[in-house]
Amino acid sequence: MQLGTFMMPLHPPSRIPSETLREDREAILLADRLRYVEAYVGEHTTDLAENVTSCLMFLSSLAFETKQIKLGSGTINMPNSHPAAVAANVAMLDHMLKGRFIMGISPGGLASDAEVFGNFGKDRLDMFVEVIDMVLAIWKGEAPYNLEGKYFNISTAKTMIPEIGQGIILKPYQAPHPPIVVTAVAPFSKGITAAAARGWDPISANFLLPEWVKSHWPSYVEGCAQAGRPADPANWRVAKSIFVTDKDDGLARRYAHSSEGPYHFYFKQLLTKLVGFAGRSNLFKLDQSEPDESITPDTMTPRLVLAGSVNSVVEQLLAFREKTGDFGTLLYACHDWMDPELGRRSMELMAEKVMPQINAAIAKTA
């Protein structure tokens, strides 16, 4: 099992953005030094708590400081972007990273982002499909493109001067394009099936119960079968909120599970958006007759955050994997560094102590 990281990232809105952005960059630079294999960063335009407004812009600030880690968009919210802008910006970043880029895409989940871009209430899945199809057509085709869709039309026919390069959009460094991944948040996701059928791979969200994560594998197998390609667990990424300490387990519980720590803040924000506003309480309960009032940060944080000493986290992760089945990359979910020393140390222990034991246990079982 390989180790990567995924950050939404969520910080208290009262914090100074210049400080949280620096912190998020530091986390990825640390991950690079610790040999994490991938790092994904999310984006939202209208959220003070999640203040990376462009994941591509943020990742470009790391392009020449990172050495080996692959950087991924987690995700580009496609309906909020023009296909030509996505195609050009991704291609540029792919060249800056010399192929160390993974393209994460989604229909976009934040309602206020949809409203500000004028697509709230519209069929964003339909928009998503059109945008990615046009991006891929731009990369595959040649200028002046002449693409006509329901939402966008793309052409440079009137202004193209091919002998000087005008009117031509850059193609990616990786041929035919960077690998594409989608983040799955729904149990038994049909989106995973459709994505796998197109040759894309899944990331299971960090806030899902293990039983719902497990439900993603059959969906992926079905999509791969439609595409005539093998369903390899190595291509399945699973995100998880984890806190590791070399101090006592009491500290781990206070920092990771109680209202004193940043994980509780994360789930308070998340549940307000997904349960309180979007009505997605089904994501957080196995028994759908359970009342929504039972879904709170106090009840869900201990269920969804693995925390403790190295040996304790190893046991919890192996138990989690026993429920979900085999997967190729564990994405350590980055959270606010309320205590920077504890935040950094958790990432270090995860790479240097936890993962070697995890992989030794997997090898022994195999």
CORJOLIN-V458094 format. One line per field, one symbol per residue. phi: phi as a letter, one per 40 degrees, with the letter a starting at -180 (. if undefined). psi: psi as a letter, one per 20 degrees, with the letter a starting at -180 (. if undefined). burial: # if it has 24 or more other ideal C-beta (glycine too) atoms within 12 Angstrom, else .. Layout:
phi=???
psi=???
burial=???
This chain:
phi=.cbbabbccbbddcccdcccccccccccccdcccgdcaabbcaacbaccbcccacccccccbdcbcbbccbbcbbccdccbcdcccdccccccccccfgcbbccbacgbccccccccgbcgccccccdccccccdccccccbccgfbbbcbbbbabccbcbccbgcgbcdccccbcacdbbbcbbccfccccccccccgcbcbccccccdcccdcccdccdccccccgbccbdcccbbcacbbbbbcccccdccccbcccbcccddccccccccccbcgbcdcbaccccccccccbdcccdccbbcaicdcccdccccccccccgcacbcbcccbdcdbdccccccccccccbccdcdcccccccc
psi=prpaqpphqpqpiiqphhghhgghghghhghghjkqhqpqpaqqhlohhnkohohggghhiigjhqghqppqplrpngijqphhgggggggghhghiljkppopqripiphhggghjjjpirnhggggggghhhghhghhaqqjflppahhqppqkhhjpnhijipjpppqrgppirqqpqqppiqqlphhgghghhjjrqqppqijqqhhhghihghgggghhhhikqqophhjpppqpppppqjbrhggggghhhriirhhggghggghgghghgiklhhhjqhoiipqhiinrhhhhghhippqarghghgghghhghhhhrqrhppoooprpmgohghgghghghgghgghhhghgggggg.
burial=############..#....##.##########.############.#.####.##########..#..##########################.##..############.##..#.#....##.#############...#.#.#...##.#.#...........##.##....#############.########.###########.#############......#.#.############....########..###########.###....##.###.........###.############.###.###.##..#.#############...##########.###.##........
